[in-house]
Amino acid sequence: MPVPADVPVSIREALAAQGIDSLYEHQAEVWHAAQRGENVIVTTGTASGKTLAFNLPVLSALADDAKNRTLYLYPTKALAQDQVRGLGTFGVKGMRAAIYDGDTPSEQRWQVRKWSNLILSNPDMLHLGVLPHHDRWGDVLSNLRYVVVDEAHVYRGVFGSHVGNVLRRLRRLARVYGADPQFLFASATIANPGELAHDLSGLDVTVVGDDAAPRAERTIALWNPPLLDEELGLRGSSLAEGSKLLAELVSKGLRALVFAKSRRAAELIHRLAAQRLGDDSLLSPYRAGYTPAQRREIEQRLFSGELLGVSATNALELGIDVGALDGVVSVGFPGTVASLRQQWGRAGRRGHGLAVLVATDDALDQYFMREPEMLLNRRVEAAISDHENPRILDGHVAAAAFEAPLDEADAEVLGSEALRRAAQHPDLKKTDAGYVWAGRDYPAGRFGLRSTSPDVFSVVEAASGAVLGAVEREKAYSTVHEGAIYLHLGEQYRVVALDLTSRSAIIEPFTGDYYTQAKKESTTAIEETLRAEQRLGLDLAFGRVSVTEQVVGYQKKSIRDQTTIELVPLDLPETTFETEAVWYVPEPEQLEDLERMPTLLGTLHAAEHAMIAILPLWAMCDRWDIGGLSTNIHFQTGRPTIFVYDGHAGGVGITERGFDAFEGWVEDTARMLEGCPCVAGCPSCVQSPKCGNLNEPLDKSGALTLLRRMLSI
């Protein structure tokens, strides 16, 4: 449809200069909603023009009055770099775009604050570098016209819960300075865009979801590694198959991106592909943890075509324009249909593309190989966040009190729960002006947004003393314990020491041919039952639990065939955290013929792992956001019990979504196990990365029997 007549002439001319003389219907709809003063979320497919949809009202506002300020927020620095390049092509008079993030040199930061009217940043920088120092940002806040939140679907779980508080703090301070900005959100297709945007901002939001953009033709292939043992259902390495596809595409001069589910996997795929090609000049890995200069170089080489093949984690899943890709290979189902579509959407943006899912031996991957329509026709998931989680909210309440005294009027923006927590916070003092921060430091510096834990371990190279990366405490014991193999930029390192006092892991180069996998032991205690019902003929409950975990050892596993070489014991501290969980207690008739040991424990354990594998399809989360425990006799229920819990302290609503959808969750789990070709006791297909209890029995047939009996009630 034509560019709306009320778009300023200078913007129409800038569009025409790029060959744009019309808009898709959803782009025009965003424009009209923004002009009516509404907050908007546009949720359409990849390459559907979402960027132009939110750029148009922003650039028009700047063309009308260059004193207007706009803040663009992205979940990664790479996205901000990509967007500023795109904005520069418009040549809009009066637009002064600049990036303000952790990579911005100190001497340039004051210039950005004073000069730029379109500032690109991320929630982490807003939390740490802007809001606590708002006196330096007075001109920006008082003239703040728009806040653009791109890739909004990323803001779920713990990260989304933090960001929901950061955006409320931003709205509050903007009001202090006399502004009330409009919010423009953009998201990949999710089931609950309006709910997510409201959870993040506290505002009513208009949803624009009808995608009117044309679609390039794309070939989809589901690739199952070759069967090595028909009786056990064991297949070849998915990493090897992914590297084979990457090498094959690159050898034909095609540009390809391979997504892996972990940093280690991305690095291994790169190494194996380079070995196949005999040259790594056209290849590179890409993941979080690299320096800013390393990331920028990889992005620029990929965009220019100097690199043909990149293996990446989901750090590149988002909307970075890396040019015309011929193929995208996803090694392992990424956990949600929304993420898979986002990854596949990078292929064929400008012509016919190839999208491949290489299955791992995970039960869910194999389920989709047997039942492809369950993947290709499945509705995308709903994104979940909980900004009122006390473990997350308390830090933001303190940060808000530091930024300006908290009083009852702030409940409108921050929420009534924030004021209730303020009254109980030990570091806040009540004054005539409201609650104020009584500490000496600034509270935002005490915690980050990507975890419920403020503790981070540095990864330090022994010879040079260089810091190569950082790992959260909750992951440190299982990923950088003494003896762990750590991968960085395609190079292997071995952890020689984990210093719990200085919170650092010391590493040295490693040339061996094995990787490591941690073994954990867990216990779960029920703290409070919040909901309890009879569902599927058994007692189902949701509530608060405390989880105690201890890494007790690790396995050395062959890179070539994943066989276990050695089990090494470790002596590391226990960690305990409180979270939310769903648990159920099967009835005796449901366990008939399964109650003898070890069948009982194997049945419960396999059901637990299989349900963990399926839950991301009901609650938009990552597999490692969920944990579980099964026991033949729990000390509180006195009966066989299965727990599935949120893997982050405090919980973020993941397992509550599982409680609400319990019947569908169980049915999906049973269908997944029903067609699994391997025999009872398959340790790989129902193994969850969260558990780490690598040697316990897993009785798949027993779990399937239990779930069928539950569904027959």
C-alpha positions in Angstrom: 0.0 0.0 0.0 1.2 3.6 -0.6 3.4 5.4 2.0 0.9 7.2 4.3 0.3 10.8 3.3 1.1 12.1 6.8 4.7 10.8 6.7 7.0 13.9 6.5 8.2 14.8 3.0 11.9 14.4 4.0 11.2 10.8 5.2 9.3 10.0 2.0 12.2 11.2 0.0 14.7 9.1 2.0 12.5 6.1 1.4 12.3 6.8 -2.3 16.0 7.1 -2.5 16.2 3.5 -1.3 13.6 2.4 -3.8 10.8 2.2 -1.2 7.5 3.7 -2.5 5.0 1.5 -0.7 4.6 -0.3 2.7 3.4 -3.7 3.7 0.0 -3.6 5.4 1.5 -4.4 8.8 4.1 -1.6 8.5 1.4 0.9 7.7 -0.7 -0.4 10.6 2.2 0.3 13.0 2.6 3.8 11.6 -1.1 4.6 12.2 -1.1 3.2 15.7 2.0 5.1 16.6 0.5 8.3 15.2 -2.6 7.7 17.5 -0.2 7.7 20.4 -0.5 4.0 21.1 2.2 1.6 22.3 2.7 -1.1 19.7 4.2 -4.5 19.3 4.7 -5.9 15.8 5.2 -9.6 15.7 5.7 -11.0 12.2 8.2 -13.4 10.6 11.8 -12.9 9.8 12.6 -10.5 6.9 9.1 -9.0 7.1 10.2 -5.4 7.5 9.7 -5.0 11.2 12.7 -2.7 11.4 11.2 -0.2 8.9 7.9 -0.5 10.8 9.4 1.0 14.0 12.0 3.2 12.3 9.3 5.1 10.3 7.6 6.8 13.3 10.9 7.4 15.0 12.6 9.0 12.0 9.5 11.1 11.4 9.5 12.4 15.0 13.2 13.4 14.6 12.5 15.0 11.2 9.7 17.1 12.9 11.9 18.1 15.8 15.6 17.2 16.1 15.3 17.8 19.9 13.2 14.6 20.3 15.2 11.7 21.7 14.7 8.0 21.1 16.2 5.0 22.8 16.7 1.7 20.9 17.2 -1.3 23.1 18.7 -4.6 21.8 19.5 -7.8 23.7 23.0 -8.0 22.2 25.6 -5.5 21.2 25.9 -7.0 17.7 22.3 -6.0 17.0 22.9 -2.4 17.9 26.0 -2.4 15.6 23.9 -3.8 12.8 21.1 -1.3 13.3 23.3 1.8 13.3 24.7 0.7 9.9 21.1 0.4 8.6 20.0 3.7 9.9 22.9 5.5 8.3 21.6 4.5 4.8 18.5 6.6 5.3 20.4 9.9 5.3 17.6 11.6 7.3 18.5 15.2 8.0 18.6 15.9 11.8 19.1 12.3 12.8 22.2 11.8 15.0 22.5 8.1 15.8 25.1 6.7 18.2 25.8 3.5 20.2 26.1 3.7 23.9 27.1 0.4 25.5 30.0 -1.2 27.4 32.2 -1.0 24.3 31.8 2.8 23.9 35.1 4.5 24.9 34.8 6.6 28.1 35.9 9.8 26.3 33.0 9.4 23.8 30.2 8.8 26.3 29.5 12.4 27.2 29.3 13.3 23.5 26.6 10.6 22.9 24.6 12.0 25.9 24.8 15.6 24.6 24.7 15.1 20.8 22.8 12.0 19.8 19.0 12.0 19.4 18.9 8.3 18.5 20.8 6.2 21.1 21.2 2.5 20.6 22.0 0.5 23.7 20.9 -2.7 25.6 19.0 -3.3 28.9 22.2 -4.1 30.7 23.7 -0.7 30.0 20.4 1.0 30.8 20.4 -0.8 34.1 24.0 -0.1 35.1 25.2 3.0 33.1 22.1 5.2 32.5 19.4 4.9 35.2 21.7 5.2 38.3 23.4 8.3 36.7 20.2 9.9 35.4 21.4 13.4 36.4 23.8 13.1 33.4 20.9 12.1 31.2 18.5 14.8 32.1 18.2 16.2 28.5 17.7 12.8 27.1 15.0 11.8 29.6 13.1 15.1 29.4 12.9 14.8 25.6 12.4 11.0 25.4 9.8 10.5 22.6 10.1 6.8 21.8 11.6 3.7 23.3 12.1 0.9 20.8 12.5 -2.6 22.2 13.6 -5.0 19.4 13.7 -8.8 19.6 11.2 -8.7 22.5 10.7 -12.5 22.4 14.3 -12.8 23.9 13.1 -11.1 27.1 11.6 -14.1 28.8 12.5 -16.1 31.9 15.0 -14.5 34.2 16.3 -12.0 31.7 12.8 -10.9 30.7 11.8 -10.5 34.4 14.8 -8.2 35.0 14.1 -6.2 31.8 10.5 -5.8 32.9 11.8 -4.0 36.0 14.4 -2.0 34.1 11.8 -0.6 31.7 9.5 0.4 34.6 12.4 2.2 36.2 13.0 4.0 32.9 9.3 5.0 32.6 9.4 6.3 36.2 12.5 8.5 35.7 11.2 9.8 32.4 8.1 11.0 34.3 10.3 12.6 36.9 11.9 14.6 34.0 8.5 15.4 32.5 8.3 12.9 29.6 6.0 9.9 28.9 7.6 8.0 26.0 5.7 5.7 23.6 7.0 2.1 23.4 7.4 0.3 20.1 8.2 -3.4 20.4 9.2 -5.9 17.7 9.2 -9.6 18.2 9.4 -12.9 16.3 6.1 -14.7 16.1 5.1 -15.9 19.6 1.7 -17.0 21.1 1.3 -14.1 23.5 2.8 -10.9 22.1 0.4 -8.5 23.8 0.9 -10.2 27.2 4.7 -10.2 26.8 4.8 -6.5 25.9 2.5 -5.6 28.8 4.6 -7.7 31.2 7.8 -6.0 30.1 6.5 -2.4 30.2 3.3 -2.4 32.4 1.5 -0.7 29.5 -1.4 -1.5 27.3 -0.1 -2.4 23.9 -1.6 -2.7 20.4 -0.7 -5.9 18.7 0.1 -5.9 15.0 0.5 -9.5 13.9 -0.8 -10.0 10.4 2.3 -10.5 8.3 1.7 -9.1 4.8 5.3 -9.5 3.5 6.1 -12.0 0.7 8.1 -15.1 1.5 11.1 -16.4 -0.4 10.9 -20.1 -1.3 12.7 -22.3 1.2 13.5 -26.1 1.2 13.2 -27.7 4.7 15.2 -30.9 5.4 15.0 -33.0 8.6 18.4 -34.8 8.9 18.8 -37.8 11.1 22.3 -39.0 11.7 23.0 -42.6 10.5 21.8 -45.4 12.8 24.8 -47.2 14.3 23.1 -49.7 16.6 19.5 -50.6 15.6 18.7 -52.5 18.7 19.8 -49.7 21.0 18.7 -46.9 18.6 22.1 -45.3 18.8 22.9 -42.8 16.0 26.0 -41.0 14.8 27.1 -37.7 16.2 24.9 -34.7 15.3 27.9 -32.4 15.6 29.8 -34.5 13.0 26.8 -34.4 10.7 26.4 -30.6 11.2 30.1 -30.0 10.5 29.8 -32.3 7.4 26.9 -30.2 6.0 28.8 -26.9 6.8 31.9 -28.1 5.0 29.9 -29.4 2.0 28.0 -26.0 1.6 31.2 -24.0 2.0 33.1 -26.2 -0.5 30.4 -25.3 -3.1 30.9 -21.6 -2.5 27.6 -21.3 -0.6 27.1 -19.1 2.5 25.9 -21.0 5.5 25.2 -20.6 9.2 25.2 -23.5 11.6 23.4 -23.0 15.0 24.4 -25.2 18.0 22.8 -25.3 21.4 26.0 -24.7 23.4 29.3 -22.8 23.1 31.2 -26.1 23.2 29.1 -27.6 20.3 29.6 -24.4 18.2 33.4 -24.6 18.7 33.5 -28.4 18.0 31.5 -28.0 14.7 34.0 -25.3 13.6 36.9 -27.6 14.3 35.5 -30.6 12.6 34.4 -28.6 9.5 37.9 -27.0 9.3 39.4 -30.5 9.4 37.2 -31.7 6.6 38.1 -28.7 4.4 41.7 -28.7 5.4 41.5 -24.9 5.7 39.6 -22.6 8.2 40.1 -19.3 6.3 36.5 -19.3 5.2 35.1 -20.5 8.6 34.7 -19.0 12.0 32.9 -19.8 15.3 30.8 -17.1 16.9 29.5 -17.1 20.5 29.1 -15.0 23.6 32.3 -14.6 25.6 34.4 -13.2 22.7 35.8 -9.7 23.0 34.0 -6.8 21.3 36.7 -6.6 18.6 36.5 -10.3 17.9 32.7 -10.1 17.5 32.8 -7.1 15.2 35.4 -8.6 13.0 33.4 -11.9 12.5 30.2 -10.0 11.8 31.8 -7.7 9.2 33.6 -10.6 7.5 30.3 -12.6 7.4 28.4 -9.6 6.0 31.0 -8.9 3.4 31.2 -12.5 2.2 34.8 -13.0 3.2 33.5 -15.7 5.5 31.3 -18.4 4.0 30.6 -20.6 7.0 30.0 -19.7 10.7 29.1 -22.0 13.5 27.2 -20.1 16.2 25.2 -20.3 19.4 21.9 -18.3 19.4 24.0 -15.1 19.8 23.5 -14.9 16.0 19.9 -16.2 16.1 18.6 -12.7 16.3 18.0 -10.2 13.4 21.6 -9.3 12.5 21.8 -8.7 8.8 24.6 -11.0 7.7 23.8 -10.7 4.1 22.4 -13.3 1.8 22.7 -16.7 3.3 22.1 -19.8 1.2 21.6 -22.2 4.1 21.0 -22.5 7.8 21.6 -25.7 9.7 20.2 -26.1 13.2 22.1 -28.8 15.1 19.5 -30.0 17.6 16.1 -28.6 18.2 16.7 -25.3 20.0 14.0 -25.9 22.5 11.1 -23.9 21.1 9.4 -23.8 17.7 9.7 -20.0 17.8 13.5 -20.2 18.1 13.7 -22.8 15.3 11.7 -20.6 12.9 13.8 -17.6 13.9 17.0 -19.5 13.0 15.6 -20.9 9.7 14.3 -17.5 8.8 17.9 -16.4 8.2 18.1 -18.6 5.0 16.8 -17.5 1.7 15.9 -13.9 2.5 16.8 -12.8 -1.0 16.2 -16.1 -2.9 15.7 -19.8 -2.5 17.1 -21.0 0.8 17.9 -24.3 2.6 16.9 -24.9 6.2 18.0 -28.1 7.9 17.3 -29.5 11.4 20.0 -32.1 12.3 18.6 -34.3 15.1 20.5 -35.2 18.2 19.8 -38.4 20.1 17.5 -36.4 22.4 14.0 -37.9 22.6 12.3 -34.7 21.4 14.5 -34.5 18.3 13.8 -38.1 17.4 10.1 -37.6 18.0 10.1 -34.8 15.4 12.1 -37.0 13.0 9.3 -39.6 13.2 6.4 -37.1 13.3 7.5 -34.1 11.2 4.1 -32.6 11.1 4.2 -32.2 14.9 7.1 -29.8 14.3 6.1 -28.1 11.1 2.5 -27.5 12.0 3.0 -26.8 15.7 1.9 -23.4 17.1 4.6 -21.2 18.5 5.0 -21.0 22.3 4.1 -18.3 24.8 6.9 -16.2 26.4 6.9 -16.1 30.2 8.4 -13.6 32.6 7.7 -12.5 36.1 8.9 -9.1 37.1 7.5 -9.5 40.6 9.7 -12.5 41.5 11.0 -11.3 44.9 14.6 -12.4 44.2 14.6 -10.2 41.0 12.3 -7.4 42.2 14.2 -6.6 45.4 17.3 -5.5 43.6 15.3 -3.2 41.3 13.4 -1.7 44.2 16.7 -0.8 45.8 18.0 0.6 42.5 14.8 2.7 42.0 15.1 4.1 45.5 18.7 5.1 44.8 17.5 6.8 41.6 14.7 8.8 43.3 12.8 8.4 46.6 10.0 5.8 46.3 6.5 6.8 47.4 3.0 5.5 46.9 2.6 7.4 43.6 5.2 5.1 42.1 3.0 2.0 42.5 1.3 3.1 39.2 4.5 2.4 37.2 6.5 0.0 39.4 3.6 -1.9 40.8 2.1 -2.2 44.2 4.4 -5.2 45.0 7.4 -3.0 44.6 6.2 -0.7 47.3 5.4 -3.6 49.6 8.9 -5.0 49.1 10.4 -1.5 49.7 8.8 -1.5 53.2 10.6 -4.7 54.0 14.0 -4.0 52.4 16.8 -3.8 55.0 18.8 -1.2 53.0 16.0 1.2 52.4 15.1 4.0 54.8 11.7 5.6 55.0 11.8 9.5 55.0 9.2 12.2 54.4 10.1 12.1 50.7 9.7 8.3 50.5 11.9 5.3 50.7 15.6 6.1 50.0 18.7 4.0 49.6 20.8 3.9 52.8 23.9 2.2 51.5 27.2 3.6 50.3 27.5 1.9 47.0 24.9 2.0 44.2 22.6 -1.1 44.2 22.3 -1.6 40.5 26.0 -2.6 40.5 25.3 -5.5 42.8 23.5 -7.6 40.2 23.3 -8.3 36.5 20.2 -9.0 34.3 21.1 -12.4 32.9 20.9 -14.4 36.1 19.3 -14.4 39.5 22.9 -14.6 40.9 25.3 -11.7 41.1 28.3 -13.9 41.3 30.5 -14.4 38.2 33.7 -16.4 37.8 36.4 -15.1 35.5 38.1 -17.6 33.1 41.8 -16.7 33.1 44.6 -18.0 30.9 47.5 -19.1 33.1 50.4 -18.1 30.9 49.2 -14.6 29.9 46.8 -13.7 32.7 44.3 -12.7 30.0 40.6 -13.0 30.9 39.0 -15.1 28.2 35.5 -15.3 29.5 33.1 -15.2 32.4 30.7 -17.9 33.9 27.9 -17.4 36.4 28.4 -19.1 39.7 25.5 -21.4 39.2 27.2 -22.8 36.1 30.8 -22.5 37.2 30.9 -25.7 39.3 29.6 -27.8 36.3 31.5 -26.0 33.5 34.8 -24.7 34.8 35.6 -27.2 37.6 39.1 -28.5 37.9 39.8 -30.8 35.0 37.0 -29.4 32.8 37.7 -28.8 29.1 36.9 -25.2 28.1 36.6 -24.1 24.5 37.3 -20.5 23.3 37.6 -19.4 19.6 38.0 -23.0 18.4 40.9 -23.7 20.9 40.7 -26.2 23.7 41.8 -25.4 27.3 41.9 -27.4 30.4 40.9 -25.9 33.8 43.9 -26.4 36.1 42.3 -24.7 39.1 39.0 -23.3 40.3 39.6 -20.7 43.0 36.4 -20.2 45.0 37.8 -17.3 46.9 38.8 -15.1 44.0 36.0 -16.5 41.8 38.3 -17.4 39.0 39.1 -20.5 36.8 42.7 -20.9 35.6 43.1 -22.6 32.3 45.9 -23.8 30.0 46.0 -25.0 26.4 44.8 -28.6 25.8 45.4 -30.9 22.8 43.5 -34.0 23.9 40.6 -35.7 22.1 38.0 -35.8 24.9 35.5 -33.4 26.4 34.0 -33.3 29.9 30.5 -33.6 31.4 29.7 -32.9 35.0 27.8 -35.3 37.3 25.5 -33.7 39.9 23.5 -35.0 42.8 20.3 -33.2 43.9 17.7 -33.2 46.7 14.4 -31.3 46.8 12.4 -30.2 49.8 8.8 -28.8 49.6 8.6 -25.4 51.3 5.1 -24.4 50.5 2.3 -25.9 48.4 0.5 -23.1 46.5 -1.9 -25.1 44.4 -3.0 -28.7 44.7 -5.5 -30.6 42.5 -6.5 -34.1 41.5 -5.5 -34.3 37.8 -5.2 -37.4 35.6 -6.1 -39.6 38.6 -3.2 -38.5 40.8 -2.2 -35.7 43.3 -0.7 -32.8 41.4 0.9 -29.8 43.2 2.6 -26.6 42.4 4.6 -24.6 45.0 7.9 -23.4 46.4 10.7 -25.9 46.9 14.4 -25.7 47.9 16.9 -27.5 45.7 20.3 -28.6 46.9 22.8 -29.6 44.2 26.4 -30.7 44.4 28.8 -31.5 41.5 30.4 -34.8 42.6 32.4 -35.7 39.6 32.8 -35.5 35.8 33.1 -37.8 32.9 35.8 -37.6 30.2 34.0 -38.5 27.0 35.6 -39.2 23.6 34.9 -36.5 20.9 34.9 -39.1 18.2 32.1 -41.5 19.5 31.0 -39.9 22.9 32.1 -43.1 24.9 33.0 -42.6 28.5 36.8 -42.7 29.1 36.9 -42.0 32.8 34.8 -40.9 35.7 36.7 -38.4 38.0 35.4 -37.5 41.5 35.2 -33.9 42.6 34.8 -32.3 46.0 32.9 -29.0 45.5 30.5 -27.1 47.8 26.8 -27.7 47.8 24.5 -25.0 46.4 21.0 -24.4 47.6 18.3 -22.2 46.1 14.6 -21.8 46.4 12.5 -22.0 43.3 9.1 -23.0 42.0 8.2 -26.6 41.0 5.4 -28.9 39.9 5.3 -32.3 41.4 3.0 -35.3 41.3 2.5 -38.6 43.2 1.4 -41.6 41.0 -1.3 -43.8 42.5 -0.5 -47.5 43.2 -2.6 -48.7 40.3 -0.7 -46.5 37.9 2.5 -48.1 39.2 1.3 -51.7 39.1 4.0 -54.1 37.9 6.5 -51.1 38.1 6.9 -50.9 41.8 9.9 -53.2 42.2 13.4 -51.7 42.2 15.2 -50.8 40.1 12.3 -50.6 37.7 10.4 -48.1 39.9 13.3 -45.6 40.1 14.1 -46.0 36.4 10.5 -45.4 35.5 10.2 -42.3 37.5 13.5 -41.0 36.4 12.7 -41.5 32.7 9.3 -39.9 33.1 11.0 -36.9 34.8 13.6 -36.5 32.0 11.1 -36.9 29.2 8.7 -34.3 30.7 11.6 -31.9 31.1 12.4 -32.4 27.4 8.8 -31.5 26.4 8.1 -28.6 28.7 9.7 -26.0 26.5 7.0 -26.7 23.9 4.4 -25.5 26.5 6.4 -22.8 28.3 8.8 -20.8 26.1 12.1 -21.5 27.8 15.4 -23.3 27.3 16.0 -26.9 28.4 18.7 -25.7 30.9 16.1 -23.4 32.5 14.5 -26.5 34.0 15.6 -29.2 36.4 14.1 -32.2 38.0 14.3 -34.9 40.6 12.5 -38.3 41.0 12.6 -40.5 44.0 11.0 -43.8 45.0 10.1 -42.4 48.5 10.2 -38.7 49.1 10.8 -37.8 52.8 7.8 -35.4 52.8 5.2 -37.1 50.6 6.2 -40.6 51.8 5.5 -42.0 48.3 7.1 -42.1 44.8 7.3 -38.5 43.6 8.4 -36.7 40.5 9.5 -33.1 40.6 10.2 -30.6 37.8 11.4 -27.2 38.9 12.5 -23.9 37.5 16.2 -23.9 37.3 16.6 -20.3 38.5 16.3 -19.1 42.1 12.8 -17.8 42.8 11.3 -19.3 39.7 9.9 -17.4 36.7 6.6 -19.1 36.0 7.9 -22.0 33.8 6.6 -24.9 35.9 3.4 -23.0 36.8 2.6 -23.0 33.0 3.3 -26.8 33.1 0.8 -27.2 36.0 -1.9 -25.3 34.0 -1.2 -27.4 30.9 -0.5 -30.7 32.7 -2.8 -32.9 30.6 -1.4 -31.7 27.3 2.1 -31.8 28.7 1.7 -35.5 29.7 0.1 -36.4 26.4 2.9 -34.9 24.4 5.5 -36.7 26.6 3.8 -40.0 26.0 3.6 -39.5 22.3 7.2 -38.6 22.2 8.2 -41.8 24.0 5.7 -44.0 22.2 7.6 -44.2 18.9 11.1 -44.2 20.4 12.9 -47.1 18.7 15.4 -47.9 21.5 14.8 -50.4 24.3 14.1 -49.7 27.9 16.9 -48.0 29.8 18.1 -45.6 27.0 20.4 -43.2 28.8 20.7 -40.7 25.9 17.3 -40.0 24.5 15.7 -39.1 27.8 18.8 -37.4 29.3 18.4 -33.8 30.3 21.5 -31.6 30.4 20.2 -30.2 33.7 20.4 -33.4 35.7 23.9 -34.8 35.3 23.0 -38.0 37.2 24.7 -39.9 34.4 24.7 -43.4 35.9 21.2 -43.8 37.2 18.8 -46.2 35.4 16.3 -44.8 32.9 13.4 -47.1 32.0 11.7 -45.7 29.0 9.1 -48.4 28.7 8.2 -48.1 32.3 7.8 -44.3 31.9 5.6 -44.8 28.9 3.4 -47.3 30.8 3.0 -44.9 33.6 2.1 -41.9 31.4 -0.4 -44.0 29.4 -2.2 -45.1 32.6 -2.4 -41.5 33.7 -4.0 -40.5 30.4 -6.5 -43.4 30.6 -8.1 -42.0 33.7 
